């Protein structure tokens, strides 16, 4: 079996402390490869800094590690940064994405690579588990907003976020697949790419043994942030559907379904919120509100509204993340 070359990409935007913590844990796993050639792959890290002021340069320089490269992608937006990572990994066999505010658990990289080699998949998606701040409201915990899915390893999925994913670089190259620059500031570029992988005949398989921890900052563990994110996800998912539709007729159908589905979610969410208020259930109150906001985002997209999530994130100096909140359709 030939030795594979793997590039791990960490996109960052003004998050030096979180970046260092994650890089140190990644390097432990990469350094272990040098002591065990039987694993059949080598790995390096590339940090893609989306800050034109190169604020992460000193962080990487201080590490002074031969397995870590640093580049600046000055074009604003997460799609541009992800495409820069693709360019940096073009001679590699696989590209792994992990967020700058995540920390990998032991065996994270081995599990992704092993599953990829076993299944010959175009992509492998791993698990993300939340780690809450010490002070967090019951509303956030009971709502389960940051809890992601878990599946049996080898399960095929139709789409996946890029918070913990391996992409087969040669598969992408052979089909001309890249992240859609039109979604650079709005988000959804990961969903768009992974859905295109499946449409082109590739498989995305799940790896439950590959786990990263998502450290939820205090400013995200709030009802305001969660509900805003729900609106954004509803808006983005519908806009991705519209972008993938090849004809005006299909786009009309998608808009109609988004209006009907969005209004339906708003009505169901209102009922669930009311039940939660009467029964004293934080879970139902929280999930109902989230459904209402997601439905509102879908309906807005149907009439042409596009929410630029990462334009706002750049103004508030938020990290280069992906789906920070569960992608449930509820």
C-alpha positions as CSV (number, residue, x, y, z in Angstrom):
1,X,0.0,0.0,0.0
2,X,1.5,3.3,-1.1
3,X,2.2,6.1,1.4
4,X,-0.4,8.9,1.3
5,X,0.3,12.5,1.8
6,X,-2.3,14.4,4.0
7,X,-2.6,18.2,4.5
8,X,-4.5,19.4,7.5
9,X,-5.9,22.9,6.9
10,X,-6.7,25.3,9.8
11,X,-8.5,28.4,8.7
12,X,-8.2,31.3,11.2
13,X,-9.2,34.9,11.7
14,X,-7.9,36.7,14.8
15,X,-8.2,33.8,17.2
16,X,-4.5,33.3,18.3
17,X,-5.1,31.6,21.7
18,X,-7.6,29.1,20.3
19,X,-5.4,28.5,17.3
20,X,-2.3,27.6,19.4
21,X,-4.2,25.2,21.6
22,X,-5.5,23.3,18.6
23,X,-2.2,23.2,16.8
24,X,-0.3,21.7,19.7
25,X,-2.8,18.8,19.9
26,X,-2.6,18.3,16.1
27,X,1.2,18.2,16.2
28,X,1.2,15.5,18.8
29,X,-0.6,13.2,16.4
30,X,1.5,14.3,13.4
31,X,4.8,13.8,15.3
32,X,3.7,10.3,16.2
33,X,3.6,9.4,12.5
34,X,7.4,9.8,12.3
35,X,7.7,7.0,14.8
36,X,5.3,4.6,13.1
37,X,5.7,4.3,9.4
38,X,3.2,1.4,9.3
39,X,0.4,3.9,9.4
40,X,0.9,4.5,5.7
41,X,0.7,8.2,5.5
42,X,2.5,11.5,6.3
43,X,0.9,14.7,7.3
44,X,1.6,18.4,7.5
45,X,-0.5,21.4,8.7
46,X,-1.2,24.6,6.7
47,X,-2.6,27.6,8.6
48,X,-4.6,29.8,6.3
49,X,-5.0,33.3,7.8
50,X,-7.9,35.2,6.4
51,X,-6.7,38.4,8.1
52,X,-4.9,40.6,5.6
53,X,-2.9,42.0,8.6
54,X,-1.4,38.5,9.1
55,X,-2.3,38.4,12.8
56,X,-1.6,34.7,13.1
57,X,1.9,34.9,11.6
58,X,3.7,35.3,15.0
59,X,1.7,32.5,16.5
60,X,3.0,30.1,13.8
61,X,6.5,31.5,13.9
62,X,6.7,31.0,17.6
63,X,5.8,27.3,17.2
64,X,8.8,27.0,14.8
65,X,7.7,23.5,13.6
66,X,8.7,22.0,10.2
67,X,5.3,20.4,9.9
68,X,3.4,23.7,10.0
69,X,3.2,26.1,7.1
70,X,1.6,29.5,7.1
71,X,-0.1,31.5,4.3
72,X,-2.3,34.6,4.2
73,X,-5.4,34.7,2.1
74,X,-6.4,38.4,1.9
75,X,-9.6,37.9,0.0
76,X,-12.4,38.2,2.5
77,X,-14.7,35.2,3.1
78,X,-14.6,31.6,4.2
79,X,-14.9,30.2,0.6
80,X,-11.8,32.1,-0.5
81,X,-9.9,30.7,2.5
82,X,-11.0,27.2,1.9
83,X,-10.1,27.4,-1.8
84,X,-6.6,28.7,-0.8
85,X,-6.3,25.6,1.4
86,X,-7.2,23.5,-1.6
87,X,-4.5,25.2,-3.7
88,X,-1.9,24.6,-0.9
89,X,-2.9,20.9,-0.8
90,X,-3.1,20.3,-4.6
91,X,-0.1,17.9,-4.5
92,X,-1.5,16.0,-1.5
93,X,-3.7,13.0,-1.6
94,X,-6.1,14.2,1.0
95,X,-7.1,17.5,2.6
96,X,-8.5,17.6,6.2
97,X,-10.3,20.7,7.5
98,X,-10.6,21.5,11.2
99,X,-11.7,24.8,12.7
100,X,-9.4,27.1,14.6
101,X,-11.5,26.9,17.8
102,X,-11.6,23.1,17.8
103,X,-9.3,20.6,19.5
104,X,-8.8,17.0,18.2
105,X,-9.1,14.0,20.5
106,X,-6.5,11.2,20.4
107,X,-6.8,9.2,17.2
108,X,-8.7,11.9,15.3
109,X,-6.5,11.9,12.2
110,X,-5.8,8.2,12.1
111,X,-9.5,7.4,12.2
112,X,-10.3,9.8,9.3
113,X,-7.5,8.5,7.1
114,X,-8.2,4.8,7.9
115,X,-11.9,5.2,7.0
116,X,-11.0,7.0,3.8
117,X,-8.6,4.2,2.7
118,X,-11.0,1.5,3.7
119,X,-14.0,2.8,1.9
120,X,-12.3,4.7,-1.0
121,X,-14.6,7.6,-0.3
122,X,-14.5,11.0,-1.9
123,X,-14.9,12.5,1.6
124,X,-15.0,11.4,5.2
125,X,-16.9,13.3,7.8
126,X,-16.1,13.1,11.5
127,X,-17.8,13.9,14.8
128,X,-17.9,17.2,16.6
129,X,-18.8,17.4,20.3
130,X,-19.5,20.6,22.2
131,X,-17.6,21.8,25.3
132,X,-19.6,24.5,27.0
133,X,-18.2,27.4,29.1
134,X,-18.4,27.1,32.8
135,X,-21.3,29.5,33.0
136,X,-24.0,28.5,30.5
137,X,-27.8,28.7,30.8
138,X,-30.1,25.7,31.1
139,X,-31.9,27.1,28.0
140,X,-28.8,26.5,25.9
141,X,-28.0,23.0,27.3
142,X,-31.6,21.8,27.3
143,X,-32.1,23.0,23.8
144,X,-29.2,20.8,22.6
145,X,-28.3,23.4,20.0
146,X,-24.6,22.6,19.8
147,X,-25.0,18.8,19.9
148,X,-24.1,17.3,16.5
149,X,-25.2,14.1,14.9
150,X,-23.5,10.7,15.5
151,X,-23.7,7.8,13.1
152,X,-22.2,4.4,12.6
153,X,-18.9,4.5,10.9
154,X,-19.2,3.8,7.1
155,X,-22.7,5.3,6.9
156,X,-23.1,7.4,3.7
157,X,-24.3,11.0,4.2
158,X,-25.7,13.4,1.6
159,X,-23.8,16.5,2.8
160,X,-21.5,17.5,5.6
161,X,-20.0,20.6,7.2
162,X,-16.2,21.1,7.0
163,X,-15.6,21.4,10.8
164,X,-14.1,17.9,10.7
165,X,-13.8,16.4,7.3
166,X,-11.3,14.7,4.9
167,X,-11.5,15.4,1.2
168,X,-9.9,13.3,-1.5
169,X,-8.0,16.0,-3.4
170,X,-7.6,14.0,-6.6
171,X,-11.3,13.3,-6.7
172,X,-12.0,17.0,-6.4
173,X,-9.4,17.9,-9.1
174,X,-10.7,15.3,-11.5
175,X,-14.2,16.8,-11.4
176,X,-13.2,20.5,-11.1
177,X,-14.9,20.8,-7.7
178,X,-14.1,23.8,-5.5
179,X,-15.8,25.9,-2.9
180,X,-18.3,28.4,-4.5
181,X,-16.9,31.9,-4.1
182,X,-20.5,33.3,-4.4
183,X,-21.1,32.0,-0.9
184,X,-17.9,33.5,0.6
185,X,-19.6,35.8,3.0
186,X,-22.9,34.1,3.4
187,X,-21.8,30.6,4.4
188,X,-23.1,27.3,3.0
189,X,-20.0,26.7,0.9
190,X,-19.3,23.5,2.7
191,X,-22.8,22.2,2.1
192,X,-22.7,23.2,-1.6
193,X,-19.4,21.4,-2.2
194,X,-20.3,18.2,-0.4
195,X,-23.6,18.0,-2.2
196,X,-21.8,18.5,-5.5
197,X,-19.5,15.6,-4.5
198,X,-22.5,13.3,-4.1
199,X,-24.1,14.6,-7.3
200,X,-20.9,13.8,-9.2
201,X,-21.0,10.2,-8.0
202,X,-18.7,10.4,-5.0
203,X,-19.5,8.9,-1.6
204,X,-19.2,10.8,1.7
205,X,-18.9,8.4,4.6
206,X,-19.1,8.9,8.3
207,X,-16.3,8.2,10.8
208,X,-17.6,8.2,14.4
209,X,-14.2,7.5,15.9
210,X,-12.7,10.8,14.5
211,X,-13.7,13.3,17.2
212,X,-12.9,17.0,17.7
213,X,-14.1,19.1,20.5
214,X,-15.8,22.5,19.7
215,X,-15.2,24.9,22.6
216,X,-18.3,27.1,22.6
217,X,-17.3,30.7,23.6
218,X,-19.6,32.6,26.0
219,X,-20.7,35.0,23.4
220,X,-22.2,32.1,21.4
221,X,-23.9,30.3,24.3
222,X,-26.8,32.8,24.3
223,X,-30.3,32.7,23.0
224,X,-29.7,35.7,20.8
225,X,-26.7,34.0,19.0
226,X,-28.5,30.7,18.7
227,X,-31.7,32.2,17.2
228,X,-29.7,34.4,14.8
229,X,-27.8,31.3,13.7
230,X,-31.0,29.4,13.2
231,X,-32.3,32.2,10.9
232,X,-29.0,32.1,9.0
233,X,-29.0,28.3,8.6
234,X,-32.6,28.4,7.2
235,X,-31.7,31.2,4.9
236,X,-28.4,29.6,3.7
237,X,-29.8,26.1,3.2
238,X,-32.5,27.5,0.9
239,X,-30.1,29.7,-1.0
240,X,-27.8,26.6,-1.5
241,X,-30.8,24.7,-3.0
242,X,-31.5,27.6,-5.3
243,X,-27.9,27.8,-6.4
244,X,-27.8,24.1,-7.2
245,X,-31.1,24.2,-9.2
246,X,-30.3,24.2,-13.0
247,X,-33.5,25.7,-14.4
248,X,-35.9,28.6,-13.6
249,X,-38.7,26.0,-13.2
250,X,-36.8,24.1,-10.5
251,X,-35.9,27.3,-8.7
252,X,-39.6,28.3,-8.7
253,X,-40.4,24.9,-7.1
254,X,-37.7,25.4,-4.4
255,X,-39.0,28.9,-3.6
256,X,-42.5,27.6,-3.2
257,X,-41.4,24.7,-1.0
258,X,-39.3,27.1,1.1
259,X,-42.3,29.4,1.7
260,X,-44.6,26.5,2.6
261,X,-41.9,24.7,4.7
262,X,-40.8,27.9,6.4
263,X,-44.3,28.9,7.3
264,X,-44.9,25.4,8.5
265,X,-41.9,25.4,10.7
266,X,-42.9,28.8,12.2
267,X,-46.3,27.5,13.0
268,X,-45.1,24.2,14.5
269,X,-42.4,26.1,16.4
270,X,-44.9,28.5,17.9
271,X,-47.0,25.5,19.0
272,X,-43.9,23.8,20.5
273,X,-42.9,27.0,22.3
274,X,-46.4,27.4,23.7
275,X,-46.3,23.8,25.0
276,X,-42.9,24.4,26.6
277,X,-44.2,27.5,28.4
278,X,-47.2,25.7,29.7
279,X,-45.3,22.5,30.7
280,X,-42.2,24.3,32.0
281,X,-40.0,22.5,29.5
282,X,-36.9,24.4,28.5
283,X,-36.3,21.9,25.8
284,X,-39.6,22.5,24.0
285,X,-39.5,26.2,24.5
286,X,-36.0,26.5,23.1
287,X,-36.4,24.1,20.2
288,X,-39.7,25.7,19.2
289,X,-38.2,29.2,19.1
290,X,-35.3,27.8,17.0
291,X,-37.7,26.2,14.5
292,X,-39.6,29.5,14.2
293,X,-36.4,31.4,13.4
294,X,-35.2,28.8,11.0
295,X,-38.5,28.9,9.2
296,X,-38.3,32.7,8.9
297,X,-34.8,32.4,7.4
298,X,-36.1,29.9,4.8
299,X,-39.0,32.2,3.9
300,X,-36.8,35.2,3.6
301,X,-34.5,33.3,1.2
302,X,-37.5,32.4,-1.0
303,X,-38.1,36.1,-1.7
304,X,-34.5,36.8,-2.4
305,X,-32.9,37.7,0.9
306,X,-29.3,36.5,1.3
307,X,-27.7,36.7,4.8
308,X,-24.0,37.4,4.7
309,X,-23.0,35.5,7.9
310,X,-19.2,35.9,7.6
311,X,-19.3,39.6,6.7
312,X,-20.9,40.1,10.1
313,X,-18.4,37.7,11.6
314,X,-15.5,39.7,10.3
315,X,-16.9,42.9,11.8
316,X,-17.1,41.2,15.2
317,X,-13.8,39.3,14.8
318,X,-15.4,35.9,15.1
319,X,-13.5,32.7,14.2
320,X,-13.4,31.1,10.8
321,X,-15.9,28.4,11.7
322,X,-18.6,26.4,10.0
323,X,-21.7,24.9,11.4
324,X,-21.4,25.9,15.0
325,X,-24.9,24.9,15.9
326,X,-26.5,21.5,15.1
327,X,-27.7,21.2,11.5
328,X,-31.0,19.6,12.4
329,X,-33.9,20.4,10.2
330,X,-36.2,20.8,13.1
